[in-house]
Amino acid sequence: MDHRSEVREFLSSRRARITPEQVGLATDGSVRRVPGLRREEVAALAGVSVDYYTRVERGNLRGVSGRVLNALARALRMEQDERMYLFALARAAESGTDRAPRNYSRPAALRPSVRAIIDGLVGLPVTVSDSRMQMVAANALGRALCAPLFDSPDGLANHARFIFLDPRADEFWVDWEDLAAEAVGSLRNAVARDPYDQDLSDLIGELATRSDRFRQLWASRDVYVHKGGLMRINHAVIGRVDLTYEILRLETQPELAMLAFSAETGSPSHDALTLLASWAKTLDGSSVDDARHRL
């Protein structure tokens, strides 16, 4: 992804969604050629010159101070995730454009201590993913919960590939559309953090080539940071479950995130997880259908 183009498209898309009336600006009643605020209006709201803002929106974030970035975020009414993304783009601009793309041919190795923690949480489904939404690890219950991801025809378990390329995804995830938008927003954030990750760029290119919905969502320029929430799943073995999930960032490996799922004690979803734990013990390489019949 071209960094300057991304800055340009992101800022112009945020500007286009805001009307003068929303920010208290008077208008002369004339018809505007494009929706949203004009550049000079954004500049005035942010307290910078029109020339300066024009240079920024054309993709040049190098040397832009945190004070100006915050002023632009306020002028464009950015949410916290969008503000963080703008700062990530600025950090990438400061790192320079002469760095060569890097390949990460292997998933990040999980520290043995983290692996021990995951395996020790026997009553909770736990997975660990990297910034490319690649599954790095899972305990037995996490693997059982996300079984379709691990037997995906697209190879290694990857949330984004499963969501957009596996025909089972919109049945497995009750809120598929929301998860799809969140996945795209997360990948966009990952690119801002490390624009030189060639494998990440390849993944985005693959999804854009093979999925119409991914292309539409990517063009929106929306960003998202996973913070936890509710995940509703139609599981082939235990049926519908509503699970709360929390995301824990690994300080020693910041590129990795641990997802831990739980259900309220005594709820039907909690009982279903107990059943899933029994099913997980039958996972010996047989199919989901075979394992379900043995329960």
N, C-alpha and C positions, 0 to 999 in steps of 0.2 A: 504494500500500500504506500503510495506516494505521500510523504508527510505534509508537504505544503498543500497538496490537494485536499487532504483530510481536514486540515485547519480551515481552509477556505470553505469547504462544503459544510463543515460543522457550524461555523459561526454564521454563515449565510442562512442555514436552515433554522437556527435559533432566532435570528432576526426576522425571518419570514413569518414566524408563527405569532408575533406580537403586533397588535394593532396600536396606533397612536393613542386611542381612547383608553386602552388598558394602562398606559403609563402617564396619563394625564396631559397629553400633548394636544394642543388645538390644531385643527386641520382647516384647510381653505376650501374644502368641499370638492376639490378636483379629483378625478378618477386616477388612481395610481396604476402605473404600468405593471408593478409587481406587488405581491401581497406583503404585509408586514411593515416594519420600520425602514426608513431610509438610513443610509450610512451616516449622514450628518446628524440624524436624530439620535442614533446610538452613541455617536461621539459626544454629543451634548450631554446626554444622560450619564456618560462615563467620565466626563470632565477631561477629555483629550481632544486634540485637534482632529479635524476631518482627515487630513493627510495621514496622520499617525494611525488612526483607526483603519483607514483604507489599506495601509501597508500591512497591518496586522491581519486583516481579513483576507488579504491576498496570500496569506500563508507564512508570513515572516514573524515568528514568535521569539526569535532570538533576541535576548536582551530586555524583554518585556518584564517589568518588575511585578512582584506579587501584589503590590498595591493596585497596579493597573489591571491585572488579571481579576482581582476581586471586584474592581469597579465595573469591568465589562460583564462579569457574571451577574452583578446586581442589575445592571442596565438591561441585560437580556433575560432577566428573571430565571436564572438557571437553578435547578434543583441541586441538592448536595452532590448527587452522583455526577451530574453534568459539570459542576464546578471542579470536582476532583479530576474529571477527564480533561478539562481545559488545562489544569496545572500539569497533568501527565504529558500532554502534548508539548507544553512549554519546556518541561525537563528534557524531553526527547530532542527538541530543537537545540537546546544548549549542549547536548552530547555530540552534536555535529552530524554531518551526513557522509563522512568518509569511512564509517565503519562498515565492514563487509558483513553480509548476511550470515547468520550462524545456523547450523543444522543441529537438531537434537534428535539423533536417530534412535536413541533409547529413552524410555520414560525415566524420570528422576528416581534414583534409588532411595527407598524409604529407610530411615534410620531404624536400627533394630529395636530401640526403645519405643519408638512410635508404633512399630509393628506389634510389640508386646501389649501395648495399651489397647490397640484395636482388637486383637484376639481376646483380650481379657474382658471386653464388654460383650459377653455372650448373650445377654438379653436384649441388646440393641443392635439394629442393623447399622453398620458403619462402613462408609466408603471414603476413599481419598482420591482426589482428582487434581490434575495440574491446570495451568492456565489455559491449555488448549482443550479443556474438558475431557482429557484422557484419563480413564480409570487407572490409577497407579496401584491401588490396593483395596481390598475389602475383606471384612471378616466373613465367616460362614453365613451369618444371617443377612449381611449386606449383599452378598453374592446371590443368595436365594431371593431376596426382595427384587434385585435388579437383574434377574436371570436372563430376560430377553436381550439386555445389553451385551451380556457376555457370550451369547450364541449368535450375535448379529453377523450376517453374511459379509459385512464390511470389515471384518477382522477385529482388531483390538477394540475393547469396549470404550466407546467415546460417546458422551452424552449428545454432543451436537450432531454427529453422524446419525445416531439412532433417531433423534428427533426429526431430522429432515430427510433422511434417506431410507429409513426402515418403515414399510407400510403398516407395521404393527403399532407404531408409536402413538398415533392419535387415538387408539383404543386403550393402550396401556396407561397413558397419562390422561386423566379426566379433563384437566385444564391444559390441553395441548397448546392452544393458541397463546396462552399466557407464558408457558414455559418456552415456547419458540421465540417469543419476543425477548424474554429474559436471556436466553442463550445467545442471541445475536448481540444484545447489549453487553454481555459479559465478554464476548470475543472482541468486540470493539475496544473495550477497556484494556484487554490483554495486549492488543496491538499498540495502544498508546504507551503502555508500560515498557514494551520491548518491541519496537518496530523492526528490529534486526533478526527476529526469530523467523527463519525461512520456513520451518515446518508449519508454523502458525499461518503464515501467508499462503502456503500451499493448501492447508485445510480450508481456509476461507475461499480460495479460488475454486477448490473442488466443490464446495457447497453451493457457491454462486453458479457454477456450471450445471449442477445436477438438480437444483431445487429452485423452482420459481418463487416459492414463498420466502426462501432465504434471501433471494435477490431483492424482493420487495421490502423486507424488513431491514436489510442492510442499507438500502437507499434512504431510509428514514433518518439515519444518523443518530438514533436514540442510543443512550448508554444505560448500563445497569450494573449495580454492584450487589451481589448476593449477600443477604444478611440473615437468612433463615425465614421460616414461615410455615405454611401449610402445603402439603403435597398429597394429592388424592390420586390413588392408583387403582386400576382394575387388574388385579393379579390373577393369573391363570389357575392358581391353586387355591388361594384363600379368598378370592373375590375382591370386593371393593373395600379399601382401607383408606382412612383419613389419618395422615401422620404429620406430626409437627417435626420440623427439622431445624437443627442448629448448625451453623458453620463455624468451625474453629480454625483459625489461621495458625500455621506452624511457624513460630518465630525463627527456628533454626533452618527452616526450608520455606521461605515466604512464597515460593512459587506453588506450594501445595496447600490444599484446603481439605479439612476433614469434615464430612457430613455425617451427623448422628441423628437417626430417626427414632421417634418415640410415640407412644399413644397413651392416652389417659387410662390409668389403672381402672379395670372393671368395664371399660368400654368395649363394644364389639370389635373395634380395631385392635385393642390390646389382646383380646382373645385370639384374634386372627394371627397376630404376631407369634403367640405361643404355638399355634398350629404350624406356622411357617418354620419355627425352630425345629419341630419334628420332621417336617418335610426336608429341611436342609440336611439332615443326617442321611437322607436317602440319595443325595446327589453324588452319584458314583460314576458319572459320565453318561447316564441314561437320559432320555428326553424328559421334558417337563410333563408330558402326558403320562408317561410310564410312572414317574415318581408320584404324580397325583393319584393314580389308581392304587398305589400301594399304601396310601394313608388310611 
